[in-house]
């Protein structure tokens, strides 16, 4: 059994998607940003604060063009994989961006990528072993939630 390939999704437009949650490091769509009296929690580029005439200014400098790629984001929790974010490719150009990321063939990214990880990382790419050892069960029916629709027969 072979896992079905994910489907590519595309976006081109104003910058709305981070990579995966925040803008990439050293990216600043304005080249230089200045804010008065509000310092953001997440700072991803060269920045400093300046106290001037009783006011505090936050200044950030970064590049307005950035190309980045990231792989599948996941973590191991209680000896099982947890999906975080899909693999993606991003191009940022000032206030615009182009994104391409992979999604599950049926839209259920969590289940698709967790089964993929279970197969590859926990079951040595052995489909039968993966299906037999899959730890999640439905709360009501108590049956395994393993789904064969993600596999080509």
C-alpha positions as CSV (number, residue, x, y, z in Angstrom):
1,X,0.0,0.0,0.0
2,X,1.3,3.4,-0.9
3,X,0.2,6.7,0.6
4,X,-1.7,9.0,-1.8
5,X,0.2,12.2,-2.7
6,X,-0.9,15.4,-1.1
7,X,-2.5,18.1,-3.2
8,X,-0.8,21.4,-3.8
9,X,-2.6,24.6,-2.8
10,X,-1.6,28.0,-4.1
11,X,-2.0,31.6,-3.0
12,X,-0.9,34.9,-4.5
13,X,-1.9,38.2,-3.1
14,X,-1.4,40.5,-0.1
15,X,0.8,39.1,2.6
16,X,-1.5,37.1,4.9
17,X,0.2,33.7,5.5
18,X,3.2,33.3,7.8
19,X,5.7,30.5,7.4
20,X,4.2,28.7,9.2
21,X,2.9,31.0,12.0
22,X,5.0,34.2,11.8
23,X,6.7,36.1,9.1
24,X,10.2,34.7,8.2
25,X,13.3,35.9,10.1
26,X,14.8,39.2,8.9
27,X,11.8,40.0,6.7
28,X,10.2,43.5,6.9
29,X,7.8,44.4,4.2
30,X,8.6,48.1,4.7
31,X,12.4,47.8,5.1
32,X,12.2,50.1,8.1
33,X,9.3,50.1,10.7
34,X,8.8,52.5,13.5
35,X,6.2,52.2,16.2
36,X,5.4,54.6,19.1
37,X,4.8,53.1,22.6
38,X,4.0,49.5,21.4
39,X,6.6,46.8,21.2
40,X,5.3,43.6,19.5
41,X,5.7,40.3,21.3
42,X,7.3,38.6,18.4
43,X,10.3,40.3,16.9
44,X,11.8,38.5,13.9
45,X,14.2,41.1,12.4
46,X,16.9,43.4,13.7
47,X,15.3,45.8,16.2
48,X,15.9,48.2,19.1
49,X,14.0,50.6,21.2
50,X,14.7,54.3,21.5
51,X,13.5,56.6,24.3
52,X,13.1,60.1,23.0
53,X,11.3,63.0,24.7
54,X,9.5,60.7,27.1
55,X,8.2,58.4,24.4
56,X,9.4,55.0,23.5
57,X,9.9,54.1,19.8
58,X,10.4,50.6,18.5
59,X,12.5,50.5,15.3
60,X,12.9,47.4,13.1
61,X,15.0,46.9,10.0
62,X,14.7,43.9,7.6
63,X,14.7,42.7,4.0
64,X,11.5,43.3,1.9
65,X,12.2,40.2,-0.3
66,X,12.4,36.7,1.2
67,X,12.2,33.2,-0.2
68,X,11.7,30.3,2.3
69,X,10.7,26.7,2.4
70,X,9.8,24.5,5.4
71,X,9.1,20.9,5.8
72,X,6.3,19.1,7.6
73,X,5.9,20.5,11.1
74,X,5.1,17.9,13.8
75,X,5.9,16.9,17.3
76,X,6.0,13.7,19.3
77,X,3.5,13.7,22.2
78,X,2.9,10.7,24.4
79,X,4.8,8.5,21.9
80,X,2.5,9.5,19.0
81,X,2.9,12.1,16.3
82,X,1.0,15.4,16.3
83,X,0.6,17.3,13.1
84,X,1.5,21.1,13.4
85,X,1.7,22.5,9.8
86,X,2.0,21.2,6.3
87,X,5.1,21.6,4.1
88,X,5.2,24.8,2.2
89,X,7.2,27.2,-0.1
90,X,6.8,31.0,0.3
91,X,8.0,34.0,-1.6
92,X,7.6,37.4,0.0
93,X,7.9,40.6,-2.0
94,X,7.2,43.8,0.0
95,X,3.4,43.6,0.8
96,X,2.8,40.6,-1.6
97,X,3.4,36.9,-1.4
98,X,3.2,33.7,-3.3
99,X,2.6,30.5,-1.3
100,X,2.4,26.8,-2.2
101,X,1.7,24.2,0.5
102,X,0.6,20.6,0.5
103,X,-2.8,19.4,1.9
104,X,-4.4,16.1,2.4
105,X,-6.3,14.6,-0.6
106,X,-9.6,14.9,1.3
107,X,-8.8,18.0,3.4
108,X,-8.2,16.2,6.8
109,X,-4.7,17.3,7.3
110,X,-4.4,16.1,10.9
111,X,-5.3,12.5,10.2
112,X,-3.5,12.3,6.9
113,X,-0.2,13.6,8.1
114,X,-0.4,11.8,11.4
115,X,-1.0,8.5,9.6
116,X,1.9,9.3,7.2
117,X,4.2,10.0,10.2
118,X,3.0,6.8,12.0
119,X,3.8,4.8,8.9
120,X,7.3,6.4,8.3
121,X,8.6,7.1,11.8
122,X,6.8,4.6,14.1
123,X,6.2,1.6,11.8
124,X,9.3,1.4,9.5
125,X,7.2,2.0,6.4
126,X,5.3,-1.3,7.0
127,X,1.7,-0.7,6.2
128,X,0.4,-3.7,8.1
129,X,2.4,-2.9,11.2
130,X,1.2,0.7,11.1
131,X,-2.5,-0.3,10.8
132,X,-2.2,-2.8,13.6
133,X,-0.3,-0.5,16.0
134,X,-2.3,2.7,15.3
135,X,-3.1,3.9,18.8
136,X,-6.2,6.1,18.3
137,X,-9.7,4.8,18.7
138,X,-13.1,6.5,18.3
139,X,-14.5,7.5,21.7
140,X,-17.9,6.1,21.0
141,X,-17.4,3.0,18.9
142,X,-14.0,2.1,20.4
143,X,-12.8,1.2,16.9
144,X,-9.5,2.2,15.3
145,X,-9.6,5.6,13.5
146,X,-7.1,4.3,10.9
147,X,-8.4,5.4,7.5
148,X,-7.5,3.5,4.3
149,X,-8.8,6.2,2.1
150,X,-5.4,7.9,2.2
151,X,-3.7,4.9,0.6
152,X,-3.6,3.6,-3.0
153,X,-4.5,-0.1,-3.4
